[in-house]
C-alpha cells in the first residue's frame, strides 16, 4: 500500500512521500510546522551533519541487531549479512566473500 501525503508542503509544488507520511501521521500540524521551521533554519552544513549522524546511528543499530539475531555467526558471515541488508544480495555477493555455511 502506498500512502500519498504532503507533510512538507510549502504552499507551492507538492511532493509525494510514502514512509514519512506514515511516520508523521500521529504528529500534530503545529509540531510538523515547528519541525519544518527548525530544519529550514539549519545551515546546509548542519543538515549534512545531522544526516550523517543519523546514517551512522542506523548503521550501528543494524550491526547490533544482526549480531543479536545471529550470535553464532562468524565475523565473515556477519559482515556478509550486514552487507546484504544494506546493498542487497547481488552486490553483497559481488563485493563480500560468501562464507561457507
Secondary structure, DSSP 8 states (H G I E B T S, - for coil): ----B-TT--SSS---BSHHHHHGGGS-HHHHHHHHHHHHHS-HHHHHHHHHHHHHHHHHHHHHHHHHHTTTS-HHHHHHHHHHHHH-HHHHHHHS-----
